[in-house]
Amino acid sequence: MLRIAVPNKGALSEPAADLLQEAGYRRRGTAKELVVVDEENGVELFHLRPRDIAVYVGSGTVDVGITGQDMLLDSRTPADEILPLGFARSTFRFAAPAGTRHDVTELQGARIATSYENLVEDYLAERGVTAEVVHLDGAVESSIRLGVADVIADVVETGSTLRQAGLEPFGEAIMTSEAVLFSRPGLELDEIGTHALEVLARRIRGVLVAREYVMLDYDIPSALLERAVEITPGLQSPTVSPLHGGEWSAVRAMVDTRSAHRMMDDLYDAGARAILVTAIQACRI
């Protein structure tokens, strides 16, 4: 069986569980269920701390895992990223009291509080900056006021938490991160495990496509067909079928979810006053 490490809590947990469920895998019944055996799909799902997943994968205890790129890099575990998963996106940055720092070169000799000390140390070493990195498990925003650090390095989303603490980000982003499916380098599986991994990756890609696109079906006067196809080119190209009589055509196109309604407006503005939208539905491949 293919052994998959899944986050058991935190911001990664629910999105990862939802993704796997949409891909056809069993979901655990309660938060206390740490191992789920999915015989039908040939996998075992191990629910582990997100920060520990890279270690388990790197040691060979499990075959593949889902965790954040930031945690993966911070673990210093060699890994092969199979595919990005599109959730838990974040930006990791330095922050300091407003107006006091402007560039990473000003961190020489500074005390930097963070929950990702390896990631920060590696980033500074690449730039020839020597600083004291102070490990904290959480609430790093308070460390400067409490005299533990001069600067922090943390995940920044809206920046509201930093502003409340009188801090502002500075310099370039240390990294941008999102959840990834990954394995250890040189992963070798038996034939069953290899098949299960190929199926897992294919199913997840299908779910990610389904989340980004919808299938737009509409009937349109054939005289307006060329303009309509320009507006809805589809992921590759639309399917066009002539309707009985030849004056109308049926068009089916896979379009970006965020653009679907704008495309419908454009079709109307282009002169398709009698357009009939027969379906707009989630696309699954």
Buried (B, 14 or more C-beta within 10 A) or exposed (E): BBBBBBBBEBBBBEBBBEBBEBBBBBEBEEEEEEEBEBEEBBBBBBBBBBBBBBBBBBEEBBBBBBBBBBBBBBBBBEBEEBEBBBBBBBBBBBBBBEEEBEEBEBBEEBBBBBBBBBBBBBBBEEEEBEBEBBEBEEEBBBBBEEEBBBBBBBBBEEBEBBEEBEBBBBBEEBBEBBBBBBBBEEBEBEEEBEEBBEBBBEBBBBBBBBBBBBBBBBBBBBEBBEBBBEBBEBBEEBEBEEEEEEEBBBBBBBBEBEBBEEBBEBBEEBBBEEBEBEEBEEBEE
